[in-house]
Amino acid sequence: MKPFFAALQFLTAIPVPTSWGGGKDDLARSVWFFPLVGLFLGGLLTALDAGLTGLLPALPAGAIVVLASILLTGGLHVDGLADTADGFMSSRPRERILEIMRDSRTGPMGVAAVVSVIVLKVALLSSVTGPLRGPAILLTAVAGRSAMVIVMALFPYARQVGLGSVFMQNRSILQAVWGVVFLFSACWVLAGSAGILAGLGALAVTVLTGFASHRKIGGVTGDTLGATCEIVELTPLLAAAVWIQRGLAP
């Protein structure tokens, strides 16, 4: 179980004793458990939302759930989104983009990207009510972490050394297969046909963000993985909103 706890320790702010999975080898093998951590996070957020919706309207309840998701992950993926936006939107050569992404300061494009994604998440979640709300929340976390696994398996690492390099040591196409199978299994079990729509959207956005990163900087980094997670998390909420708007929800 050490690789699972290593994934939980890395992807969340939940306290995990170092002895449970803090070694480099545990981190390298933890990639397989990213989707399971997503399922765990999604379960926590779904339970929080279930408690809130009995007390609050959908909009404030959704805002609290989105805030809770950032707190539970320690802002890890949001930080990656900000750094990626600053670098990619700078219109600089590859090496300069990578330097900008390393800068701990957040520029205007990073702020704009983070605000845009958060606003979209809150808006979409507030529009999703009824039986699809819980599954949509759970699938956001699953889709985001499954996307990270798929991208790591399909695209090379763009730096010589970096935070994400340890996860790329044993990358394999089987990890991509695992990410896709886990994603679509969860989508089907939790939301049926609406879930498959969410899975297709998540997979499409995952591949597109991977290709965009490869085109810009020759591969992926820890920052672009975080950005991928944040962007892909929008797709289950968007799919659920479309499903409801089209009158297809039960």
C-alpha positions as CSV (number, residue, x, y, z in Angstrom):
1,M,0.0,0.0,0.0
2,K,3.0,2.3,0.2
3,P,2.6,3.6,-3.4
4,F,-1.0,4.5,-2.7
5,F,0.0,6.5,0.4
6,A,2.8,8.1,-1.6
7,A,0.2,9.2,-4.2
8,L,-2.1,10.5,-1.5
9,Q,0.8,12.4,0.2
10,F,1.8,13.9,-3.1
11,L,-1.6,14.8,-4.6
12,T,-3.3,16.0,-1.4
13,A,-2.7,18.1,1.7
14,I,-4.0,15.2,3.9
15,P,-1.4,14.3,6.5
16,V,0.3,11.0,5.7
17,P,3.2,9.7,7.8
18,T,6.4,9.6,5.7
19,S,7.0,6.0,6.8
20,W,3.8,5.0,5.0
21,G,5.2,5.9,1.5
22,G,7.6,8.7,1.4
23,G,10.5,7.0,-0.5
24,K,11.5,7.8,-4.1
25,D,10.6,4.3,-5.2
26,D,7.2,4.5,-3.7
27,L,6.6,7.8,-5.5
28,A,7.8,6.3,-8.8
29,R,5.2,3.5,-8.5
30,S,2.5,5.7,-7.2
31,V,1.3,6.8,-10.6
32,W,-0.9,3.7,-10.9
33,F,-2.8,4.9,-7.8
34,F,-3.5,8.5,-9.0
35,P,-7.1,7.6,-10.2
36,L,-7.8,5.9,-6.8
37,V,-6.7,9.0,-5.0
38,G,-9.1,10.9,-7.3
39,L,-11.9,8.6,-6.3
40,F,-11.1,9.2,-2.6
41,L,-11.0,13.0,-3.1
42,G,-14.2,12.9,-5.1
43,G,-15.9,10.9,-2.4
44,L,-14.9,13.5,0.3
45,L,-16.2,16.3,-1.9
46,T,-19.4,14.5,-2.7
47,A,-20.1,13.9,1.0
48,L,-19.4,17.6,1.7
49,D,-21.8,18.7,-1.0
50,A,-24.5,16.3,0.2
51,G,-24.3,18.0,3.6
52,L,-24.2,21.5,2.2
53,T,-27.1,21.1,-0.2
54,G,-29.5,20.5,2.7
55,L,-28.5,23.9,4.1
56,L,-27.6,26.1,1.2
57,P,-28.7,26.8,-2.4
58,A,-26.7,25.2,-5.2
59,L,-24.5,28.2,-5.9
60,P,-22.9,28.8,-2.5
61,A,-22.7,25.1,-1.9
62,G,-20.9,24.6,-5.2
63,A,-18.5,27.5,-4.3
64,I,-17.6,25.9,-1.0
65,V,-17.0,22.5,-2.7
66,V,-14.7,24.1,-5.2
67,L,-12.8,25.9,-2.5
68,A,-12.6,22.6,-0.5
69,S,-11.1,20.9,-3.5
70,I,-8.3,23.5,-3.7
71,L,-7.7,23.2,0.1
72,L,-7.6,19.4,0.0
73,T,-5.0,19.4,-2.7
74,G,-2.9,22.2,-1.1
75,G,-3.4,24.3,-4.3
76,L,-0.9,22.0,-6.1
77,H,-2.8,21.8,-9.4
78,V,-4.0,25.4,-9.3
79,D,-0.3,26.5,-8.9
80,G,0.6,24.4,-12.0
81,L,-2.2,25.9,-14.0
82,A,-1.0,29.4,-13.1
83,D,2.6,28.7,-14.0
84,T,1.6,27.0,-17.2
85,A,-0.5,29.9,-18.3
86,D,2.2,32.4,-17.6
87,G,4.7,30.4,-19.6
88,F,2.6,29.3,-22.5
89,M,1.0,32.8,-23.0
90,S,4.3,34.6,-23.0
91,S,5.0,33.9,-26.7
92,R,8.7,33.1,-25.8
93,P,11.1,30.4,-27.0
94,R,10.9,27.0,-25.3
95,E,13.7,27.5,-22.8
96,R,12.4,30.9,-21.8
97,I,8.9,29.4,-21.3
98,L,10.4,26.7,-19.0
99,E,12.2,29.5,-17.0
100,I,9.0,31.4,-16.6
101,M,7.2,28.4,-15.4
102,R,9.9,27.9,-12.7
103,D,9.4,31.4,-11.4
104,S,7.5,31.3,-8.1
105,R,5.8,34.6,-8.9
106,T,2.4,34.5,-10.6
107,G,1.8,36.8,-13.6
108,P,-1.4,38.3,-15.0
109,M,-2.1,35.3,-17.3
110,G,-1.7,32.9,-14.5
111,V,-4.1,34.8,-12.3
112,A,-6.6,35.1,-15.2
113,A,-6.4,31.3,-15.9
114,V,-7.0,30.3,-12.3
115,V,-9.9,32.8,-11.8
116,S,-11.4,31.6,-15.1
117,V,-11.3,27.9,-14.2
118,I,-12.6,28.5,-10.7
119,V,-15.5,30.7,-11.9
120,L,-16.3,28.1,-14.6
121,K,-16.3,25.3,-12.0
122,V,-18.6,27.2,-9.6
123,A,-21.0,28.2,-12.4
124,L,-21.2,24.7,-13.9
125,L,-21.6,23.0,-10.5
126,S,-24.4,25.4,-9.5
127,S,-26.3,24.4,-12.7
128,V,-26.0,20.7,-12.0
129,T,-28.8,19.6,-9.7
130,G,-30.6,16.4,-9.0
131,P,-29.2,12.8,-9.4
132,L,-26.3,13.9,-11.6
133,R,-24.8,16.3,-9.1
134,G,-23.1,13.8,-6.8
135,P,-21.6,11.7,-9.7
136,A,-20.5,14.8,-11.5
137,I,-18.5,16.0,-8.4
138,L,-17.0,12.6,-7.9
139,L,-16.0,12.3,-11.6
140,T,-14.3,15.7,-11.6
141,A,-11.6,14.4,-9.3
142,V,-11.4,11.0,-11.0
143,A,-11.1,12.6,-14.5
144,G,-8.4,15.0,-13.4
145,R,-6.1,12.4,-11.9
146,S,-6.8,9.8,-14.6
147,A,-5.8,12.5,-17.1
148,M,-2.5,13.0,-15.4
149,V,-1.7,9.3,-15.7
150,I,-2.6,9.2,-19.4
151,V,-0.5,12.3,-20.2
152,M,2.5,11.0,-18.3
153,A,2.3,7.7,-20.3
154,L,1.9,9.3,-23.7
155,F,4.3,12.3,-23.7
156,P,7.9,12.7,-22.6
157,Y,9.2,14.8,-19.8
158,A,10.2,18.3,-21.0
159,R,12.9,19.0,-18.4
160,Q,16.2,17.3,-17.6
161,V,15.3,17.2,-13.9
162,G,12.2,18.4,-12.1
163,L,9.4,17.6,-9.7
164,G,7.6,15.4,-12.1
165,S,10.6,13.4,-13.3
166,V,10.4,10.8,-10.6
167,F,6.9,9.8,-11.9
168,M,8.2,9.4,-15.5
169,Q,10.9,6.9,-14.6
170,N,8.8,3.8,-15.3
171,R,6.2,5.2,-17.6
172,S,4.5,2.7,-19.9
173,I,1.6,2.7,-22.4
174,L,-0.1,0.3,-19.9
175,Q,-0.5,3.3,-17.6
176,A,-2.4,5.1,-20.3
177,V,-4.6,2.1,-20.8
178,W,-5.2,1.9,-17.0
179,G,-6.1,5.6,-16.9
180,V,-8.6,5.2,-19.7
181,V,-10.1,2.0,-18.3
182,F,-10.5,3.5,-14.8
183,L,-12.0,6.7,-16.1
184,F,-14.6,5.1,-18.3
185,S,-15.4,2.4,-15.8
186,A,-16.1,5.1,-13.1
187,C,-18.1,7.2,-15.6
188,W,-20.3,4.3,-16.6
189,V,-20.9,3.0,-13.1
190,L,-21.6,6.4,-11.6
191,A,-23.5,8.2,-14.4
192,G,-24.4,5.8,-17.2
193,S,-24.7,7.4,-20.6
194,A,-24.1,10.8,-19.2
195,G,-20.9,9.5,-17.7
196,I,-19.7,8.1,-21.0
197,L,-20.2,11.6,-22.5
198,A,-18.1,13.0,-19.6
199,G,-15.4,10.4,-20.2
200,L,-15.2,11.1,-23.9
201,G,-14.9,14.8,-23.2
202,A,-12.3,14.3,-20.5
203,L,-10.2,12.0,-22.8
204,A,-10.4,14.5,-25.7
205,V,-9.3,17.4,-23.5
206,T,-6.5,15.3,-22.0
207,V,-5.0,14.4,-25.4
208,L,-5.4,18.0,-26.6
209,T,-3.6,19.5,-23.6
210,G,-0.9,16.9,-23.9
211,F,-0.3,17.8,-27.6
212,A,-0.4,21.5,-26.8
213,S,2.3,21.0,-24.1
214,H,4.4,18.9,-26.4
215,R,4.2,21.5,-29.1
216,K,5.1,24.3,-26.8
217,I,7.9,22.8,-24.7
218,G,8.6,19.4,-26.1
219,G,6.7,17.4,-23.5
220,V,5.1,17.7,-20.1
221,T,6.2,19.0,-16.7
222,G,4.8,18.9,-13.2
223,D,3.2,22.3,-13.9
224,T,1.5,21.2,-17.1
225,L,0.2,18.0,-15.4
226,G,-1.4,20.2,-12.8
227,A,-2.9,22.4,-15.5
228,T,-4.2,19.3,-17.3
229,C,-5.9,18.1,-14.1
230,E,-7.6,21.5,-13.5
231,I,-8.8,21.8,-17.1
232,V,-10.0,18.2,-17.4
233,E,-12.0,18.6,-14.2
234,L,-14.3,20.9,-16.0
235,T,-15.5,18.2,-18.5
236,P,-17.7,16.1,-16.2
237,L,-19.4,19.2,-14.9
238,L,-19.9,20.5,-18.4
239,A,-21.2,17.1,-19.6
240,A,-23.7,17.0,-16.7
241,A,-24.8,20.6,-17.4
242,V,-25.4,19.8,-21.1
243,W,-27.2,16.5,-20.2
244,I,-29.6,18.4,-17.9
245,Q,-30.0,21.3,-20.3
246,R,-31.0,18.9,-23.1
247,G,-33.6,17.4,-20.8
248,L,-31.9,14.0,-20.8
249,A,-31.4,13.7,-17.0
250,P,-33.9,11.6,-15.0
